[in-house]
Amino acid sequence: MKALNIPTIDFVGKRTYSIIFSLLLIIVSIFSLTTNGLKFGIDFTGGTLLEVGYQQDANLADIRKVLNDADFKGVNVQYFGSTKEILIRLEPQAISSAKLSSKIIHLLGYGVDIRRVEFVGPKVGEELANDGGLAMLYALIGILIYVAFRFEYRFALGSISALIHDVIITLGIFSILQIEFDLTVLAAILAVIGYSLNDTIVVFDRIRENFLSTRHTDPTKIVNGALNQTLSRTIMTSVTTLLVLVALFYLGGETIHSFALALLIGVVIGTYSSIYVASTMILALGISKEDLLPSEKEEQAIDNRP
């Protein structure tokens, strides 16, 4: 039996403040989601996407003005790859794609090449939104089952509460800032779920080891020790991931801007939740050393191994 290292940072002692902070973020996020909603992209609402090529550098402000003056609704214009390639997103129009392309060329003038036209119907967009929501739900259910089998049901509830916390706050920030929510952002949120879970599992592994390998029985001290022991790993993983995401955010172009932003928010919130939310939840549920001890059948199986 080894003695538990004295923690250098009292994470658990600050859990009251973290609970208040998390509740405030969740309340604000839910309020914004119910009042403002999400600004869905054409992937979900339906509409037309056009890729336009210029022979010289294009001016986004001029293009937006021309399209707005022509009474196009829901216009979104951004660079795609270079300043000579433009992506134009439009809400569903009453004309065909061929006529729409001709009208866009006429409005933008000579020297413009329509390279791609994609149309997403409202019904397809609705199906994508439903499938995306189900994908998130199935992921959370699968994680709940996996963690419950690997650890204990209190750990499963702790990890799920942290993941729901991360998803709600990330969606809330997108709702508050009214940043376009499309399929790339949905993919980023699913990636955030995986990242946050990985971080939480590392902490839970150390908590379980400390429960089983120390003579201490105070859950608060054991959890605090585990959080400090995994802190350097958590910080290094988060920092290296954030460096890549910051580069993507500033250098990756507007096409993946929302994707990188969702990951940036998710990594920061996920790191916070793996330290405060998940560990606070298992303490609130009354985790103890006895809950993690193997049953008599498991002990006999271990003793009978060849």
Buried (B, 14 or more C-beta within 10 A) or exposed (E): EEEBEEBEEEBBEBBEEBBEEBEEBBEBBBEBBEEBEBBBBBBBBBBBBBBBBBEEEBEEEEBBEBBEEEEBEBBBBBBBEEEBBBBBBBBBBEEEBEEBBEBBBEBBEEEBEBEEBEBBEBEEBEEBBEEBEEBBEEBBEEBBEBBBEEBBEBBBBBBBBBBBBBBBBBBBBBBBEEBBBBBBBBBBBBBBBBBBBEBBBBBBBBBBBBBEEBEBEEBBBBBBBBBBBBBEEBEEBBEEBBEEBEEBBEEEBBEBBBBBBBBBBBBBBBBBBBBBBBBBBBBBBEBEBEBBEEEEEEEEEEEEEE
